[in-house]
Amino acid sequence: MPLGPRMAPPPPLAGVVVVAAAAAVLLLLPNAAVSRTLLSLDDFGAVGDGVANDTQALVDAWSAACATGDRTFLHVPAVRTYLIWPVTLAGPCREEIKLFVSGTIVAPESPDDWPHGGRGEWLHFHGVTDLAVTGGGVIDGRGHRWWARACKTKHSATQNCTAQAAPKALHFENCQGISVKGITLQNSQQSHLTFTRCSHVKANYLRITSPEDSPDTTGVHVVSSRNVHIMDDLIATGHDCVSIVGNSTDVRLRAISCGPGHGISIGGLGENRSYHRVEKIKMDTLFISNTENGVRVKTIQGGCGTARKVKFGDILMKNVKNPIVIDQQHSSSNEFPCTSKNGSSVTVGEISYMDITGTSASERAVTFACSDAAPCSRLSLENVNITMAGGRNASAYCHQAFGRSIGVVVPDSCLAKEDFLRLPVATAAGHRSAGEDDR
C-alpha cells in the first residue's frame, strides 16, 4: 500500500549511535540484586501507525538503553505498527538489553524509498553484547516489491530487473551473547535472520515465513560464526531454511520444521576463491517437506578449506527433490588457485547420515558428486531409508565418494570403501583469503 507523501530517510548513522537525552523509569524490584530500566518506544515520540517514520524514536530509545548502567528492557508496544527505515544500532553497551517486540515493525515498502548506496541491511546490530530480542511480535520486511524486481524471479527474463542484492532484514554483525526468541520474521527482502562473525548465539522458537517463490529469502544465515544454537523453529521460505557458510564452527540445529524452500545447506564454500572452514556441525530432529534439497553440502571450485565433522541425524523427509546431496562440482570461476588443477580444493569428509527416513520427489535420493582433485572421504550412512512416493525404489549416485554404510541403507549405498585411518581429510592449510562469503 502507498506510504503517502515520501518522507526523507533519517540521516545515515556512522558507527555508534549518538546518545540522546531521554526520560527513563528506574524500577527497583523488591529483593532485586540489580536495578532495571524500563523504556518504551512511545516514550521517545514513536507514532506507531505504520505510516509515520519512527526510526528516530528507535535510535533515541536504543541510545538511552545502551548508555544505561542497569539491565534495560526496551519495549515495542503491542497492537501498533512501527515503520522503521534502514538503521544501525551499535554497541558496545554498558549492560544487558532486552528488546521486547510485542507489536509489529515494518520496513519501507518500495525499493525506491530506500536510501541509495546503503550497506544492504534493514535492521542492523553491530558490536553488541548480551542482547535478547523477544516478545511475541512481528518483524515484517514487506519484500514483495524487492522480489518483483529481482532477476531471479520467475518470468523476469522478459522484464526489467535488477541484479542488486536486496537487503538482509535482521542482521547481527560482530556480536556476542545474542538471543532471538519467540518472534515472527516474515517477508524479508532477502535473508530473514543473519549472524556474521558472531558467537554464543541462540535463535529459538521462531516462526520465519515468506512465499515459496520469493528469491533468496533464507530463513537463518550463519556466516563465520561459532557456538550457534538454532532450535524449535518453523521455517517456510523461498530459499534455504538454514545456511551455514564462511568459517563457522560449533553450530547446532534441533527440532526444525523446514519447507517449502531449498532445505538446509552448508555452503557454498570457497566462493570467490576464498578459504572457508566449516566444522563441528550437528543437526537432528528435523522435519523437511516439499523442498528442493534436504541436507546439502556444496563447495565452489577454486576455493580452499574444509567441511568436516558434520552429523545429520533423526530426520524425516517428505516429498524432497534431492534428499541427501554433496555437490563439489559447482563452478563459478575458471581459476583454481589452490592445490587443484581441475576441481574443488574445499575438502569434504567426516560427514555422517544417521536415522534418515522419508520420500524423494525424484528418482535419485542420494547424490555424492565429489571432486576429482579432492574426493570426499569418511562419509557414513547408517539406517537410511528413502524411497520414492508410492514406495518405488530410488537410486544413489557417487563420484569420488568414499566411506561406509551401516545397518539398513535404502537406496543401496554406492560409497567406495576406504581405510578410515589411512585417508585423513586434507585441510588445504596455508591457502587463505581475506574475503568471506556473506551471501
MIVO-758268 format. One record per residue (C-alpha): residue number from 1; residue in three letters; x, y, z. Coordinates in nm, 2 decimals, always signed. Layout:
BEGIN
NUM ALA X Y Z
...
//
This chain:
BEGIN
1 MET +0.00 +0.00 +0.00
2 PRO +0.13 +0.35 -0.07
3 LEU +0.31 +0.53 +0.22
4 GLY +0.16 +0.87 +0.14
5 PRO +0.40 +1.16 +0.07
6 ARG +0.75 +1.04 +0.05
7 MET +0.94 +1.10 +0.36
8 ALA +1.31 +1.17 +0.36
9 PRO +1.50 +0.89 +0.53
10 PRO +1.68 +0.97 +0.85
11 PRO +2.05 +1.07 +0.81
12 PRO +2.28 +0.77 +0.79
13 LEU +2.42 +0.65 +1.12
14 ALA +2.80 +0.64 +1.15
15 GLY +2.91 +0.36 +1.37
16 VAL +2.79 +0.41 +1.72
17 VAL +2.46 +0.60 +1.75
18 VAL +2.47 +0.93 +1.95
19 VAL +2.32 +0.91 +2.30
20 ALA +2.00 +1.10 +2.31
21 ALA +1.86 +1.25 +2.63
22 ALA +1.55 +1.06 +2.73
23 ALA +1.34 +1.00 +3.03
24 ALA +1.38 +0.66 +3.19
25 VAL +1.19 +0.49 +3.46
26 LEU +1.41 +0.33 +3.72
27 LEU +1.25 +0.02 +3.87
28 LEU +1.38 -0.12 +4.19
29 LEU +1.22 -0.45 +4.24
30 PRO +1.18 -0.59 +4.59
31 ASN +1.46 -0.82 +4.68
32 ALA +1.62 -0.75 +4.34
33 ALA +2.00 -0.75 +4.34
34 VAL +2.02 -0.52 +4.04
35 SER +1.81 -0.23 +3.92
36 ARG +1.62 -0.24 +3.59
37 THR +1.54 +0.04 +3.35
38 LEU +1.21 +0.02 +3.15
39 LEU +1.18 +0.21 +2.83
40 SER +0.91 +0.22 +2.57
41 LEU +0.94 +0.32 +2.21
42 ASP +0.64 +0.55 +2.25
43 ASP +0.83 +0.74 +2.52
44 PHE +1.06 +0.87 +2.25
45 GLY +0.80 +1.00 +2.02
46 ALA +0.71 +0.70 +1.81
47 VAL +0.37 +0.72 +1.64
48 GLY +0.31 +0.35 +1.57
49 ASP +0.05 +0.39 +1.29
50 GLY +0.27 +0.22 +1.02
51 VAL +0.28 +0.54 +0.82
52 ALA +0.49 +0.79 +1.02
53 ASN +0.86 +0.74 +1.02
54 ASP +0.95 +0.60 +1.37
55 THR +1.32 +0.55 +1.30
56 GLN +1.45 +0.84 +1.51
57 ALA +1.24 +0.72 +1.81
58 LEU +1.41 +0.38 +1.78
59 VAL +1.75 +0.54 +1.76
60 ASP +1.69 +0.76 +2.06
61 ALA +1.55 +0.47 +2.26
62 TRP +1.84 +0.24 +2.18
63 SER +2.09 +0.52 +2.27
64 ALA +1.93 +0.56 +2.61
65 ALA +1.92 +0.19 +2.67
66 CYS +2.28 +0.14 +2.56
67 ALA +2.40 +0.42 +2.79
68 THR +2.22 +0.30 +3.09
69 GLY +2.42 +0.12 +3.36
70 ASP +2.13 -0.11 +3.45
71 ARG +1.97 -0.41 +3.28
72 THR +1.74 -0.24 +3.03
73 PHE +1.40 -0.35 +2.89
74 LEU +1.32 -0.17 +2.57
75 HIS +0.96 -0.23 +2.47
76 VAL +0.80 -0.21 +2.12
77 PRO +0.43 -0.20 +2.23
78 ALA +0.17 -0.44 +2.11
79 VAL -0.13 -0.36 +1.88
80 ARG +0.08 -0.10 +1.70
81 THR +0.29 -0.09 +1.38
82 TYR +0.62 +0.10 +1.36
83 LEU +0.77 +0.20 +1.03
84 ILE +1.15 +0.18 +1.06
85 TRP +1.39 +0.28 +0.78
86 PRO +1.73 +0.11 +0.75
87 VAL +1.92 +0.17 +1.07
88 THR +2.24 +0.05 +1.25
89 LEU +2.21 +0.01 +1.63
90 ALA +2.56 -0.02 +1.76
91 GLY +2.74 -0.13 +2.08
92 PRO +2.92 -0.18 +2.30
93 CYS +2.65 -0.10 +2.56
94 ARG +2.70 -0.07 +2.93
95 GLU +2.47 -0.35 +3.03
96 GLU +2.24 -0.63 +2.90
97 ILE +1.95 -0.52 +2.69
98 LYS +1.62 -0.70 +2.64
99 LEU +1.43 -0.58 +2.33
100 PHE +1.07 -0.68 +2.37
101 VAL +0.90 -0.67 +2.03
102 SER +0.53 -0.71 +2.12
103 GLY +0.40 -0.51 +1.83
104 THR +0.49 -0.50 +1.46
105 ILE +0.80 -0.35 +1.29
106 VAL +0.77 -0.29 +0.92
107 ALA +1.02 -0.18 +0.65
108 PRO +0.96 +0.08 +0.38
109 GLU +0.76 -0.09 +0.11
110 SER +0.91 +0.03 -0.21
111 PRO +1.27 -0.01 -0.31
112 ASP +1.26 +0.35 -0.44
113 ASP +1.20 +0.48 -0.09
114 TRP +1.52 +0.32 +0.04
115 PRO +1.84 +0.53 +0.07
116 HIS +2.09 +0.46 -0.21
117 GLY +2.44 +0.33 -0.15
118 GLY +2.35 +0.16 +0.18
119 ARG +2.51 -0.15 +0.33
120 GLY +2.24 -0.38 +0.23
121 GLU +2.08 -0.42 +0.57
122 TRP +1.75 -0.31 +0.72
123 LEU +1.78 -0.37 +1.10
124 HIS +2.15 -0.40 +1.16
125 PHE +2.30 -0.46 +1.51
126 HIS +2.68 -0.41 +1.52
127 GLY +2.92 -0.48 +1.80
128 VAL +2.65 -0.56 +2.06
129 THR +2.70 -0.80 +2.36
130 ASP +2.42 -0.96 +2.57
131 LEU +2.11 -0.87 +2.37
132 ALA +1.79 -1.06 +2.38
133 VAL +1.52 -1.00 +2.12
134 THR +1.18 -1.15 +2.22
135 GLY +0.82 -1.05 +2.29
136 GLY +0.60 -1.25 +2.05
137 GLY +0.57 -0.97 +1.79
138 VAL +0.64 -0.94 +1.42
139 ILE +0.92 -0.81 +1.21
140 ASP +0.79 -0.77 +0.85
141 GLY +1.03 -0.68 +0.57
142 ARG +0.75 -0.63 +0.32
143 GLY +0.98 -0.76 +0.05
144 HIS +0.72 -0.81 -0.23
145 ARG +0.84 -0.52 -0.44
146 TRP +1.20 -0.62 -0.40
147 TRP +1.12 -0.98 -0.52
148 ALA +0.93 -0.85 -0.82
149 ARG +1.24 -0.66 -0.93
150 ALA +1.49 -0.94 -0.87
151 CYS +1.63 -1.11 -1.18
152 LYS +1.59 -1.45 -1.01
153 THR +1.21 -1.41 -1.01
154 LYS +1.01 -1.63 -1.25
155 HIS +0.94 -1.46 -1.58
156 SER +1.18 -1.17 -1.50
157 ALA +1.39 -1.25 -1.81
158 THR +1.15 -1.06 -2.03
159 GLN +1.11 -0.77 -1.79
160 ASN +1.33 -0.50 -1.65
161 CYS +1.51 -0.65 -1.34
162 THR +1.79 -0.57 -1.11
163 ALA +2.07 -0.79 -1.00
164 GLN +2.13 -0.57 -0.70
165 ALA +2.10 -0.78 -0.38
166 ALA +1.81 -0.70 -0.16
167 PRO +1.88 -0.60 +0.20
168 LYS +1.91 -0.85 +0.48
169 ALA +1.62 -0.80 +0.73
170 LEU +1.76 -0.86 +1.08
171 HIS +2.14 -0.87 +1.08
172 PHE +2.38 -0.92 +1.37
173 GLU +2.74 -0.84 +1.30
174 ASN +3.04 -0.89 +1.53
175 CYS +2.80 -0.96 +1.82
176 GLN +2.82 -1.19 +2.12
177 GLY +2.57 -1.34 +2.36
178 ILE +2.27 -1.28 +2.12
179 SER +1.93 -1.45 +2.18
180 VAL +1.64 -1.41 +1.93
181 LYS +1.34 -1.59 +2.07
182 GLY +0.97 -1.62 +2.03
183 ILE +0.90 -1.37 +1.75
184 THR +0.78 -1.39 +1.38
185 LEU +1.01 -1.29 +1.10
186 GLN +0.83 -1.26 +0.77
187 ASN +0.85 -1.14 +0.41
188 SER +1.22 -1.04 +0.43
189 GLN +1.37 -0.86 +0.13
190 GLN +1.65 -1.12 +0.14
191 SER +1.77 -1.32 +0.44
192 HIS +1.54 -1.30 +0.73
193 LEU +1.79 -1.35 +1.01
194 THR +2.17 -1.33 +0.96
195 PHE +2.46 -1.38 +1.20
196 THR +2.80 -1.26 +1.07
197 ARG +3.12 -1.31 +1.29
198 CYS +2.91 -1.37 +1.60
199 SER +2.95 -1.60 +1.89
200 HIS +2.73 -1.76 +2.16
201 VAL +2.40 -1.72 +1.96
202 LYS +2.05 -1.86 +2.01
203 ALA +1.77 -1.85 +1.76
204 ASN +1.48 -2.04 +1.92
205 TYR +1.10 -2.07 +1.90
206 LEU +1.09 -1.86 +1.58
207 ARG +0.83 -1.85 +1.30
208 ILE +1.00 -1.75 +0.98
209 THR +0.79 -1.73 +0.66
210 SER +0.79 -1.59 +0.31
211 PRO +0.63 -1.71 -0.02
212 GLU +0.78 -2.02 -0.18
213 ASP +0.87 -1.82 -0.50
214 SER +1.04 -1.53 -0.31
215 PRO +1.41 -1.52 -0.42
216 ASP +1.70 -1.56 -0.18
217 THR +1.48 -1.53 +0.13
218 THR +1.69 -1.76 +0.35
219 GLY +1.55 -1.83 +0.70
220 VAL +1.86 -1.82 +0.91
221 HIS +2.20 -1.74 +0.76
222 VAL +2.52 -1.82 +0.96
223 VAL +2.84 -1.66 +0.84
224 SER +3.18 -1.71 +1.01
225 SER +3.02 -1.76 +1.35
226 ARG +3.06 -2.01 +1.63
227 ASN +2.86 -2.16 +1.91
228 VAL +2.53 -2.11 +1.74
229 HIS +2.21 -2.29 +1.85
230 ILE +1.91 -2.29 +1.62
231 MET +1.62 -2.48 +1.78
232 ASP +1.25 -2.53 +1.79
233 ASP +1.18 -2.32 +1.48
234 LEU +0.93 -2.33 +1.19
235 ILE +1.08 -2.20 +0.87
236 ALA +0.90 -2.18 +0.54
237 THR +1.08 -1.96 +0.28
238 GLY +1.18 -1.92 -0.08
239 HIS +1.54 -2.02 -0.02
240 ASP +1.74 -2.22 +0.23
241 CYS +1.57 -2.27 +0.57
242 VAL +1.92 -2.26 +0.73
243 SER +2.25 -2.19 +0.55
244 ILE +2.60 -2.21 +0.70
245 VAL +2.90 -2.05 +0.53
246 GLY +3.23 -1.89 +0.59
247 ASN +3.44 -2.01 +0.88
248 SER +3.17 -2.14 +1.12
249 THR +3.21 -2.40 +1.39
250 ASP +3.00 -2.55 +1.67
251 VAL +2.66 -2.50 +1.51
252 ARG +2.37 -2.70 +1.65
253 LEU +2.03 -2.74 +1.48
254 ARG +1.75 -2.93 +1.65
255 ALA +1.37 -2.95 +1.62
256 ILE +1.33 -2.76 +1.30
257 SER +1.04 -2.78 +1.06
258 CYS +1.16 -2.68 +0.72
259 GLY +0.97 -2.63 +0.40
260 PRO +0.89 -2.52 +0.14
261 GLY +1.22 -2.38 +0.02
262 HIS +1.57 -2.51 -0.06
263 GLY +1.62 -2.72 +0.26
264 ILE +1.92 -2.70 +0.49
265 SER +2.26 -2.61 +0.34
266 ILE +2.63 -2.60 +0.43
267 GLY +2.78 -2.38 +0.16
268 GLY +2.86 -2.28 -0.10
269 LEU +3.20 -2.29 +0.05
270 GLY +3.51 -2.13 -0.13
271 GLU +3.32 -1.88 -0.33
272 ASN +3.53 -1.60 -0.49
273 ARG +3.84 -1.82 -0.44
274 SER +3.82 -1.77 -0.06
275 TYR +3.92 -2.00 +0.23
276 HIS +3.62 -2.14 +0.42
277 ARG +3.63 -2.39 +0.71
278 VAL +3.31 -2.53 +0.85
279 GLU +3.33 -2.80 +1.12
280 LYS +3.16 -2.94 +1.42
281 ILE +2.80 -2.91 +1.29
282 LYS +2.53 -3.12 +1.44
283 MET +2.17 -3.14 +1.31
284 ASP +1.89 -3.37 +1.44
285 THR +1.52 -3.39 +1.49
286 LEU +1.44 -3.22 +1.16
287 PHE +1.12 -3.24 +0.95
288 ILE +1.19 -3.14 +0.59
289 SER +0.90 -3.13 +0.34
290 ASN +0.84 -3.02 -0.01
291 THR +1.18 -2.87 -0.06
292 GLU +1.43 -2.85 -0.34
293 ASN +1.70 -3.02 -0.12
294 GLY +1.71 -3.20 +0.20
295 VAL +2.05 -3.17 +0.37
296 ARG +2.32 -3.04 +0.13
297 VAL +2.69 -2.97 +0.14
298 LYS +2.81 -2.75 -0.15
299 THR +3.16 -2.63 -0.24
300 ILE +3.27 -2.40 -0.51
301 GLN +3.55 -2.50 -0.75
302 GLY +3.85 -2.27 -0.70
303 GLY +3.81 -2.22 -0.33
304 CYS +4.00 -2.36 -0.04
305 GLY +3.92 -2.50 +0.30
306 THR +3.72 -2.79 +0.45
307 ALA +3.38 -2.91 +0.56
308 ARG +3.42 -3.18 +0.82
309 LYS +3.28 -3.33 +1.14
310 VAL +2.92 -3.29 +1.03
311 LYS +2.64 -3.51 +1.17
312 PHE +2.29 -3.53 +1.02
313 GLY +2.05 -3.75 +1.23
314 ASP +1.69 -3.82 +1.31
315 ILE +1.55 -3.66 +1.00
316 LEU +1.21 -3.72 +0.84
317 MET +1.17 -3.60 +0.48
318 LYS +0.86 -3.58 +0.28
319 ASN +0.85 -3.52 -0.10
320 VAL +1.20 -3.37 -0.11
321 LYS +1.35 -3.35 -0.46
322 ASN +1.72 -3.41 -0.35
323 PRO +1.71 -3.55 +0.00
324 ILE +2.09 -3.60 +0.05
325 VAL +2.34 -3.41 -0.15
326 ILE +2.71 -3.34 -0.16
327 ASP +2.80 -3.11 -0.46
328 GLN +3.17 -3.04 -0.51
329 GLN +3.13 -2.98 -0.88
330 HIS +2.97 -2.64 -0.86
331 SER +3.18 -2.39 -1.06
332 SER +3.17 -2.01 -1.06
333 SER +3.52 -1.95 -1.19
334 ASN +3.77 -2.08 -1.43
335 GLU +4.06 -2.02 -1.19
336 PHE +4.18 -2.28 -0.95
337 PRO +4.43 -2.10 -0.72
338 CYS +4.46 -2.37 -0.46
339 THR +4.61 -2.72 -0.50
340 SER +4.35 -2.82 -0.76
341 LYS +4.40 -2.83 -1.14
342 ASN +4.06 -2.95 -1.24
343 GLY +3.82 -2.92 -0.95
344 SER +3.74 -2.80 -0.60
345 SER +4.00 -2.78 -0.33
346 VAL +3.75 -2.74 -0.05
347 THR +3.78 -3.09 +0.10
348 VAL +3.47 -3.27 +0.24
349 GLY +3.49 -3.55 +0.49
350 GLU +3.38 -3.70 +0.82
351 ILE +3.01 -3.65 +0.73
352 SER +2.76 -3.89 +0.88
353 TYR +2.40 -3.95 +0.80
354 MET +2.21 -4.15 +1.06
355 ASP +1.84 -4.24 +1.10
356 ILE +1.71 -4.06 +0.80
357 THR +1.38 -4.17 +0.65
358 GLY +1.11 -4.04 +0.41
359 THR +1.02 -3.99 +0.05
360 SER +1.20 -3.84 -0.25
361 ALA +1.03 -3.64 -0.52
362 SER +1.29 -3.75 -0.77
363 GLU +1.43 -4.09 -0.87
364 ARG +1.77 -4.00 -0.72
365 ALA +1.76 -3.98 -0.34
366 VAL +2.13 -3.97 -0.27
367 THR +2.39 -3.77 -0.46
368 PHE +2.76 -3.76 -0.37
369 ALA +2.91 -3.57 -0.66
370 CYS +3.27 -3.52 -0.53
371 SER +3.58 -3.36 -0.68
372 ASP +3.85 -3.55 -0.87
373 ALA +4.10 -3.32 -0.70
374 ALA +3.97 -3.36 -0.35
375 PRO +3.75 -3.67 -0.32
376 CYS +3.50 -3.70 -0.03
377 SER +3.63 -3.92 +0.25
378 ARG +3.49 -4.07 +0.57
379 LEU +3.13 -4.05 +0.47
380 SER +2.89 -4.27 +0.67
381 LEU +2.54 -4.39 +0.60
382 GLU +2.36 -4.56 +0.89
383 ASN +2.00 -4.66 +0.90
384 VAL +1.89 -4.45 +0.60
385 ASN +1.57 -4.54 +0.42
386 ILE +1.44 -4.31 +0.15
387 THR +1.20 -4.42 -0.12
388 MET +1.01 -4.25 -0.39
389 ALA +0.65 -4.16 -0.33
390 GLY +0.43 -4.46 -0.36
391 GLY +0.71 -4.69 -0.24
392 ARG +0.90 -4.71 -0.56
393 ASN +1.28 -4.76 -0.55
394 ALA +1.50 -4.46 -0.55
395 SER +1.87 -4.46 -0.65
396 ALA +2.21 -4.33 -0.53
397 TYR +2.49 -4.17 -0.73
398 CYS +2.85 -4.15 -0.63
399 HIS +3.16 -3.99 -0.79
400 GLN +3.49 -3.99 -0.60
401 ALA +3.30 -4.06 -0.27
402 PHE +3.45 -4.29 -0.01
403 GLY +3.30 -4.42 +0.32
404 ARG +3.09 -4.69 +0.47
405 SER +2.73 -4.80 +0.53
406 ILE +2.59 -4.95 +0.85
407 GLY +2.26 -5.12 +0.90
408 VAL +1.97 -5.09 +0.65
409 VAL +2.06 -4.84 +0.38
410 VAL +1.80 -4.77 +0.11
411 PRO +1.87 -4.69 -0.17
412 ASP +2.18 -4.92 -0.17
413 SER +2.50 -4.74 -0.08
414 CYS +2.73 -4.65 -0.37
415 LEU +3.02 -4.54 -0.15
416 ALA +3.36 -4.68 -0.23
417 LYS +3.54 -4.84 +0.06
418 GLU +3.83 -4.67 +0.22
419 ASP +4.08 -4.71 +0.51
420 PHE +3.94 -4.47 +0.77
421 LEU +4.29 -4.45 +0.94
422 ARG +4.48 -4.40 +0.61
423 LEU +4.27 -4.13 +0.45
424 PRO +4.26 -3.82 +0.66
425 VAL +4.07 -3.51 +0.54
426 ALA +4.30 -3.26 +0.38
427 THR +4.29 -2.91 +0.52
428 ALA +4.43 -2.71 +0.24
429 ALA +4.64 -2.53 +0.50
430 GLY +4.82 -2.22 +0.41
431 HIS +4.57 -2.11 +0.15
432 ARG +4.36 -1.83 +0.29
433 SER +4.18 -1.53 +0.15
434 ALA +4.07 -1.22 +0.33
435 GLY +3.73 -1.24 +0.17
436 GLU +3.43 -1.42 +0.33
437 ASP +3.11 -1.54 +0.18
438 ASP +2.83 -1.33 +0.31
439 ARG +2.57 -1.41 +0.06
//
